[in-house]
Amino acid sequence: MSSKGKGVAVFVDFDGTIARRDVQLAILDRFCPHDWRRIFLDCLAKGQKSRCYLPAWYRGWKVPPEEIIAFIDQEMELDPHFPSFVDYCRRHGYHLEILSDGLDIYIAHLLGKSGLAVPYKVNQVDFSQEGAAIKFANASACSLCAHCKTASLQEARKEGFTIIYIGDGVSDECPARCADLVFAKDSLRRYCQEHNIPHIPFHTFQDVIEHMPKDGPEGDPFLAD
């Protein structure tokens, strides 16, 4: 890889990547009034993605937000090595940003609980007596994804960044195709293998730190020799 652009941008998925478990799926298992797995599989079978299944998952929800937060506090935690990775990116001057198809209610809570000030783009949810309403501020132009992660990578590319992407699932498939370096686990790793996308397998952010490119000429790991 060779880039003499603006710098390095690192984009990271949240559920199952930064968070040790998929927080959204755990919340669905606990609170969802529908068969969310059937909805998910039906949408995928039709070639659809989260723009289809997310509204169906949360339709009719009347769960108080404080119950969700209490559940998160009891059951969820971040990868213990993620704070070290945040510091690693800061020390190297890398732009770090979270891109998630999850919800702001738990992402903001877990990051704040850990004292991590990392910018993020996520889906928003409003809870009221009428039920939950999902807002897609970053929806894809193709109408497949509730959050178009690829758009953020393309914007960074236009600005001259070299791009690293880290993820684990379905919503990470498109951005993995656009990155210069991909770290993948779980279903994203299988997707990369099936589609011949070069990637580095990982389990924790300690693995990511250990396999990040080493400093090359002028201290930039992405400059060619």
Secondary structure, DSSP 8 states (H G I E B T S, - for coil): ----SSEEEEEE--TTTTBSS-HHHHHHHHH-SS-HHHHHHHHHHTT--HHHHHHHHHTT----HHHHHHHHHHH--B-TTHHHHHHHHHHHT-EEEEEEEEEHHHHHHHHHHTT----EEEEEEEEETTEEEEE-TT--TTSS-SS-HHHHHHHHHHTTEEEEEEE-SGGGHHHHTT-SEEEE-HHHHHHHHHTT---EE-SSHHHHHHHS----GGG-TTS--
